[in-house]
Amino acid sequence: MARPERKLVAVLAADVAGYSCLMGADEAGTLFQLKALRAEVIDPKVAQFRGRLVGTAGDSLLIEFPSAVDALQFAVETQERITARNTDLPEDRRMAFRMGVNAGEVILDETTIYGDCVKVAAWLEKVSEPGGVVIGRSVYDQVKGKIPYTLVDLGEHAMKNIAGPVRAYRVLTSDMGRKAVVPLFAGSVRLAAVRQDRDVARDHVRGDRLKGRPTCRTWQCRLHGACASRRRAGEVGPRPAPRPFGRVQL
C-alpha cells in the first residue's frame, strides 16, 4: 500500500450564513448572486493569493494556501469586497460568508485534502459571525506581527474527535474594531457564557429552596447585585465553572 502524500498548508473553510433562508426566499436569485460572487470576487482573490479550491458543496468552500499570511489576507480582503457589494442590496438579499482559517499537515487525495487541520478549519468557520474571520492558534503563531489586524483571543475550546483544546482568535480590521466583540460572536464563547449563567441560576435556586426562601426567578441572576452580595456572604455556593462542550451546532 502506497504511503499517502502529506504537506503543510493553510486551510480556509467558508460558507454562506443563512443560505437555506436565502434559497427559500429566492432560489434562482440566490444561485445567480452566489455565482456572481464566485466569478467576480472569490475566484480572482484565490488566484491573487496563490490559493487552490479543493472542495465545494453548494454554498461551502474549502481552499488551501501555501502560507497562513496569504490565507488570512485572502479572507479579510474578500470579506471587505463582499461587504462593499452588499451595501447596494436590500437586507433580505445580502449574502455574507463566515470564514475559518487553520494551518497544519494535510493528506492529499487527487483533487481534495483531508486531516485534522481541515476539521478544525471547518469548526472555526462555524463559530465565525457572518462577514467575519476566525483563525486557529497555528495561524496566529505564523501571522502575528506580520498583518495590520487585531487578533482577539476567544479562549480554548473542546472539539469532538480532536485531541487537546482548540484556541481561537477573532480577526478585527480597523472598521470591525469599533464593534463589540462578545455580543456579536455567535459561537462557542457566547454559548459558554449562556451555560455558565444557567448553572449559576440553578445554584441560586437550589440554595433558596434549601433555606426555605423565595427563589430568584431571573435567568441572568449573576447580573443582580443582591445575588452577588449573597454569594460574597457565603449564603450561596461558589460559582461553577463552565461545562466543557464540543462542536457548536448553528
N, C-alpha and C positions, 0 to 999 in steps of 0.2 A: 504494500500500500504506500503510495507516494506521500511524502510529508507535505502538509498544507503550507502554502506561501503566506508569510506574515510580513507586515510592515507597520511602521509608526506613522500615524496621520492624525489630523484634527477632523472631527466629525461634527457636522451640523444637521440637526433634525428640525423640521419646521412643518407646521400645519396651519390651516385657516381656523381662527376662532369662530364658533357658531356657524360652521359650514352647513350643517344639516338644516338650520333655520333659513339660511340664505337660499339653499336649494329648494326648500319647501315653498318659499315665497315667490321665487322666480328662477326656475331651473335653467332655462335657456340663457337668461341674462347673467346668472352666476357663472355658468360654464364659459360664456364669452369673456366675462371680466377676468376669470382665472387664467384663461389662455392669453389674454392681452397682457396681464402682469408677467406671466412667464416669458413671453416674447419680447416685451419692451423693457422690463426691469430686471427680473431674476436671472434669466439666461445670460444677458450681457455682463451682469455683475459676476456670475460664476466664471465666465471666461476671463474677465479682468483680473480676478484674484486666483487664477490658475486652479480652479476647483473642478470637480468631476461629479456629475449626477450619477449616483449608484443605486438609487431606489426612488420610486414614486408610486403612489396608490391614491387615486382621487385627488384630494387636496394636500396630501402629505408629501414631503420631500426629504431625501437623505443625500447629503452632499459631503464629499471628502475634500480636504485641502492639504497641501504639503506642509503648512505651518499653522500654528494657533493664531498668530497675528493676522494672517490672511483670512482665516475663518471669521475672526471677530470683526475685522474691518468690513468684510462682506456683509455680515449680519447687521451691523449698525447702519451702514450706508444704504442697504436695501430697505431696511425699516424706515429710514428717513424718506426715501423716494416714494415708498408706498403711502406713508402718511401724507406727503405733499399731494399725491394724486387723490387721496380721499377727501381733501378739503373741497373739491369741486363736485362731490357726490352727496346725495341725501343720506342721512344717517342709516336708513334701513338698507342701503345698497353698498355701504362701505365694507371693504374686505381687509381684515387685519390678521397678520401672521403672528404666531408665537414661535420663538426660536430658542433652541438649547444647543450649546457647544461643549464638546468634550474632546480630550486628546488621549491617545494611547495606542496600544497594539491591536490590530485587527487581522482577521483571516480573509484572504482574497478567494473569491469563488466566481470566476469568469467576470460577470458584469456587476456584482454586488459585493458587500463586505459583511462580516459577522464578528461577534465578540462582545465582551462586557462593555467595551468602550462605546459601542453602538447603543446598547441598552441604557447606559447612563445618559447619553445624549438625548435619547427619546424621553427619559424621565425628566430631565432638565427642561425640555421643551414643554412638557405637560404642566409644570409649575410656573412657567413664564406667563406674564399677563399679555393680553392682546397688544401687539405693537412693541413688545419688549424682548429682551435677550437675557438669558440666564446661562452662566458658564460654570464648569466644574473646577475643582482645585487644580487639576493638572493644567488646565488652560490658564488659570490665574497665575500659576508659578511661571509660565512662559511669557505672558504678556505684561506682567506688572512692570511699570516704568517705561514701557515701550508704546503705550497708547494714551491719548489725551482724554480718557474717560474715568469716571469714578466707579469703583467696584465695591458694592455694598455686601458685606458678609451676611449671609442668611442662615449661617449655622450648619451643623451636621445633621443628617437625616438618614434613617434606616431605609434601605431599598431591598425589596424582595429579590432573592436569588443573587444578591451581590454581597461578597464578603467585606465587612467593615462599613463604617458610615460614609456617606457621600456629603461633602461640603459644597455648598452652592453659593454663587455670588451673582447679584443682580447688576447689570451694566447700566450706568446712568450717563447720558450725554449732558451737555450744558442746559438744554431745554428740559430734559427729563428730571434734572436735579432739583427743579423747583416744585416737583410733585412730592406728596407724602409717600413714603415707601410702604409702610405696613398696611394701611387701608387698601392700597391698590394691588397688593400682592395676593393673588388668589390661589396660592399653592400651599405647600405643607407647613410653612411658617405660620400662616394665618390659621390653619387647621389646628396646629399645636396650641395656639392661644385659645381657640374655641374649646378644645378638650380640657385645657387647664382650668378655664373658667367653669366649665361644667363640673369638674371634680371638686373645685373649691366650694361651689354652691351645694353640692351633695354633702360635703363635710360639715358645712354650717347647719344644714337641715338635720343631719344625724345628731349633732351636738345639741341643737334646740330640743329635739324630741326627747333625748335622754334627760334633759334638765326640766322638761315639762313646760317649756316656754313657747310662745308663738314663733313659727319658723319664718326665716327671711325668704320671701317668695320671689325676690328679684333674681333673675338668672345670672346677671353680671354683678353678683353681690360683692365681688372683690373691689368694686369701684366705690362702695359705700363707706363713709368714714366710720359709722357705727360698727360695722362688721370688722373693719381694720382695728379699731380700738379694742374690741372683744378678743381679737386674735392676739394682740400685744399683751392683753391682761391674762392670757392663758385660758380663757373661757372656751376657746375653740382650738382644736388640734392644729399642728403645723400645716402649712400649705403644701399639698402634694406636688411632686414633680410631674411634668408632662409625661403621658404614656408614650412608649415607642410605637411607631406605626410604619407602615410600608408604603407601597405605591399609592400615589394620590389619584383618585378617580374623579375627573372633571367632566 
